[in-house]
Amino acid sequence: MDWDLGKFWKQDWMSWTITIMMILLCVTGVLFIRSAQAGEEGALSRVWVSQAVYMCIGLVVYFIVMMIDYRLYIRFSWLIYIVSMVLLVAVLVVGEEVNTTKGWLRIAGVGIQPAEPAKLAMTLLMATFLGSIKIDPTRVFNIIVALVIFLIPLGLVFLQPDFGSAIVMVPVAFAIMYVAGAKKTHLLIIAIIGFTLSLLLWHDFIPGVKLKQYQKDRILSFTDHNRDWQGTGYQLRQTKIAMGSGGVFGKGYMKGTQSRMGYLPKAIRHSDAIVSVVGEEVGFLGCTALLIVYAILLLVGINIGIRSVEKTGKLVCAGIVVILFVHVYENVGMALGIMPITGIPLPLISNGGSFAIIVMGALGIIQSVNIHPKPQKNFI
Amino acid sequence: MSLSDTFGEKDKRMEILAFLMSLGIVVLTATLWTLQVVGGKTYSKLGNKQGIRAQYLASARGTIKDRNGILLADSRPSFRLELYLHDMLRGGTKIPTKKNKNKRDVFDIGTVAESKIKLLSQELKVPLPAAHIKKIQRHLDLYPFQPYTLIDDVPPEVVARFYEKSPIISGADIGVVATRSYPFGNLAAHLLGHIGKVEVQKTDPNNPYAYGPAYLGKQGVEKTMNEYLLGEDGERLVRVDTKGMIQEEVKSKSPIPGDTVYLTIDVRVQQIVESVMQPIKRGAAVVVDVNNGNILSMVSVPSYNPNSFVPAISKAEFKRLKEDTDTPMLNRTISSYPPGSIFKPVIALAGLGNGKLTGKSTFPCSTLTLGNHSFNCWIFNQSGGSHGGAVDMKAGIANSCNGYFFRAGIRTGGQATYDMGKVFGFGELTGVPLTSETAGVMPGPPWLKANFPKDRWTEGYVANTSIGEGFVMVTPLQMAMFASVIANGGVVHRPRLVDKVIDADDKLVYEDKREIKARLSLKPEDVEAVKAGMRAVVEEGTGKKAAHPTVKVSGKTGTSQSRGRSGKKTWFISFAPYDKPQYALVVMVENGDSGGSTCAPLAGQIWQGIFAIPPIAEGGQVEPLTKEFLEGGIGIGIPAMVTPSGSRPIGPGLEDEEDEFETEQPRNQQDNRGRDLNAPQNLEQEEDVPDFIKNARGLRGPSRRGNVGD
C-alpha cells in the first residue's frame, strides 16, 4: 500500500474503495449462497437470486443514503431510535417465533428483524448525543445517559431473546463511548458491573430474566467441542471439518463436500454458516482474501471517521465500523470455534435481504460522512 | 506510511480502535491458518471418513451338486427388510411426548426405531416383531453403517407394497441377499448338513465396517467344505450425503461367490435309498461304488429339513429336533454300532489270508465250550438243531453259522483277525469329509493291551469277535467299504464323498484324488470263496429276501444283540451284480427283527430301484427321478421334491438365532472301547444272536468281572 491514501481521501467525491469492496463482498456472497444450496431442490436452490435482487436494492439504498448529508440522519436520530424501539417492542408482542426466538416482524409480506436497524439507530443516537459540542463525555451523567440509550435496545433484544444481537451491541456502545472520550475508569466500572450482571444472569439470580438452556448450551459447546455432537456441538464440529478440510486452496467453487452432502446444516449453511462453505471451497487463501477485504473496509471507515471535521461524524463511523467488525469477528470466530455459536450473519455474504440493505445503508452513511465534510448551505 | 500519518495525534482512540480491529482480523487469520493449513489434512480425513459408508456385499454361498451336477444346496435370492439405523437417527423423529412438548427432535434409537417399525407395520400391512431395542442398540454401536435386518425372507407381495410406499418410509430399505435353500428338502440332509447364523460379536470389534459372513456351515459337507463354499465378501465404499443418498463410489470390491462342491453322490440313488428307508424309524443305508470308493448315497433316518435352519431355525423347531428321542440330527451312517454277523466275512478273509483256513475247511455246528461257557449257534437256540457236522465256508457264511465261525476264528487267531480288520480300516476314521464321524472299535490283542493292559486276549474274546459281538463296533460306511473290498476282489479304497470343487471361473480348486489304501494279499480264489458264500446268503441262506429277479445279488445278514435303549441293530451288507460287481450296499436298522427279515427286503428294494434307473441317452442330461418312477418302479412313496421356501410366514420366532448345534453321540456307544456297553440285555431268540452272550457277560468288563471261565 504505497499509494497516498491521504491524497486519495481528500477528493470530494465518494470513496471508491468502499464501493468496490462492498460490491466485491456482495458478489462473493451471492456466489457462495448459490454454491451452498446448489444441491437442494426447490426454493432453497434459487435463494441466491432473491439475494442478488436485495443486493441491487441495497446498492440503490447505498447511493441514496450517501448522497444525503449525514447531518440529516443525526438531526432525526432520535426519531429513528424511537421507531426502532417501537419495532423492538412490537416484535415482542406480534413477532414470529423462529428457532425459539421471537425476532421477526412481517410487514407487508417482507420479514424484517428489528434488532438489525436497532443497532444502527442506537449507534446514531449515541453518536448524536456524545458527539454534540455541548456534551462533555467525561461527566458521569452524560455517560449514564449514553448507557440508557444503549441499555433500552439491549434489554428489548434480550427479551426476544436474541443473544447474538445483544452481544454485538455491547462492543459498539463501548467503542462509541471510548472514541467520544469517556474516562477509562468509567468504562472500566461499567465493564465490571456488566460482567457481574451477566454472571448473575447466567446463574439465574436476576428475577424475571432467564437464559434458555439451549442458549447456555451454545455457549458451553464452544468451550467443549465434543459435547453433544448430535446437537449443538455437532454443528460446530461440522463447520470446523468443513473449514479445515478446505486446506490452503479449498476444494473448488461448488465442490464443497461438507455442504453438498448436508453435513453443514441446510438451514444455516447459506446464512450464519456461510463462511464454512467459503472456507471449504476456496480454502485458507480465499478466507484470508475475504478477511483482507473486510479489513480494508473497516480501516477506510475508521479513516473517514478520523478525517471527519465533526465529532459526530467520527462517532458514527466508529460505531458502524465496529458493528461490521463484531459481525465479522463473531461469525467467522464461531465457525472456527473461538467464539460461541450465535445467530449472527456475515455482513454482505450471508443470505438475508433486510440485513444486507441495512449494512449497505450503514456503509452509505460512512460514505456520506466522507463526501459531506462541511454542512451544505441549503441543508434542511 | 501515509495511513498512520492520516490518523493524527488527536485521534489516538480511533487509532487504538483500528488497531484492535486489525488485531481481531489477524487473530481470525491465525486461527484459519491453524485450522486450514496446519490441520487441513486432519480435517480432510475426518471429513472423508464421515462421508464414507462401507456397504457389505455378502457373497453368495457356493452350491453343492451331485456327481451329475444336480443341485442339492442352492443359493436363492431372498428379500429382507433392513433398517438404516444411522440414517433414522440423524433425522431424529418428532414425537410429541410428555417430556417433549415442543416437538423437538428425539435422538434415542429405541424411540425412533419403535415408531419406525410401527409405521412400517401399518404401511406394509404385515405384523412385524416388536423392536428389540437392546439388539438394535448393540447393532448401532458395533456397525453404525450396516443395515439392521428387521425380518428375513420378506414375501414378494410385501416387497411390492414397500416400493409403493417407500417415499414415506425413510431409513428402511429392502435388501436382497443370497440365501441357502435345499431344493430336495430332507434328502441327504445329514451329509449336506446345514448352516447357521453367525453371532455378530464374532467379527472384529475394532473395525466398525467389519461384518463377517452371516452364515457358516454347521454340519456335514456345509461345514467341512465351508472354506470353499464361503466365497469372499465384497465391500463397496460409497460417499453418502446426510440423507443417505449415494454421491459417489469411492472403492468397490465385488464379492466372489463361493465355489461349487461336486459330491460323488448320485441324487437318483439317494432318492431311491431315501424312499426305501423312509418308513424306517431309525436306521442308515450307504451305497458305494466298489471300483473307486465313491459314495453314491448316504441315508440316515429319521431325517430333518435343513431348510428350517434358513434364515434361522425357530426355537420350537430346534427344541423338537434336539429333544426327539430318535435323534434326527444324528448321522447314523458314520456312527458306530455292533455289527453282528456281517462281521463274519472278516474272519473268513483273515483265516484265508494267513493260511489257517481254506474254502474247503469244515467245522461242526455244535456247542463250543470254553471254560464253563457254552457258545451256541443261533440255529440251536432257535430250533435246537444245527447246521450239520461239517459246515464249510460257503455254508458257514450262507447260514451265518456261529459254530463254524467260533472255531474258524480261534484257528485263525486273534492277532490275524485284528490285522485283517485294520486293513479294512475298522476302528479308524475313514476320513470322509463329514462332521462327527466315529471310528468304531476293532478289538484284538493290541487293542486289549492298549485298553485293558492287565487282561489277556482269550479264545472267548476271539469267539465273540468272530461273530461280530463283544467289543466290535463299526459304522455303516465302514461296512459298505468292507463289502466293496470283497466285491472288487481285494482293493481297499478310501471312501470319497467330495469329488471336486470348482470355482466361479470353472477352475478346479480342489480334487479328492482316488486313493487305494491297501490290497488284500489273498489269492483271488480265496476272495472268490467269500464272495461265493455271500452269494449263497441271498440264493439260499439268511438273506433270500434281498434277491433281485435279474441281477445276481450277494450279501450277508447280521443282527447284533440289543444294547441299551436303542435296541438291536439289524444289518445287511450287500454287493451287486455278483459277476461284475458295481455297487456295495449297507442297510442298518435299529430295533429291527433280524438282518434277514428287516434289512434284506430293504436291500432288495434298493437293488430293484438302482437297477431300474433309466439309462441316460448319449449326451442327455441326468434328471432327478420322478415321483412316478419311484412310486411305480419300486412301490414306495418318496420324499417329494421340496420347493424352495419362498414365502415363509413372518413371525417373531424367525429372528431368533441359535447357537451351534452339537450332534448328539449315539447313546449306545459313547465309549468306543466298549467298556460302558454292559447295559442289561433283553435277548430274544433270533437268528445270529448267540445264546452264549448271556453267559459271556463277563467279557464286557474283563479285568473287573473276570474271564469266560467264571
Interface residues (C-beta under 8 A of the other chain):
Chain A: M1 W3 D4 L5 G6 W9 G39 T100 A175 Y178 V179 G181 Q230 G231 K240 I241 A242 M243 G244 S245 G246 G247 V248 T257 Q258 R260 M261 G262 Y263 G279 G283 F284 C287 T288 L291 I292 Y294 A295 L298 L299 I302 N303 G305 I306 R307 K314 A318 V321 V322 F325 V328 Y329 V332 G333 L336 I338
Chain B: M1 S2 L3 D5 T6 F7 G8 D11 R13 M14 E15 I16 L17 A18 M21 S22 G24 I25 V27 L28 T29 T31 L32 W33 L35 Q36 V37 G39 G40 K41 T42 Y43 S44 L46 G47 N48 Q50 G51 L89 N102 F107 R239 V240 D241 T242 K243 Q247
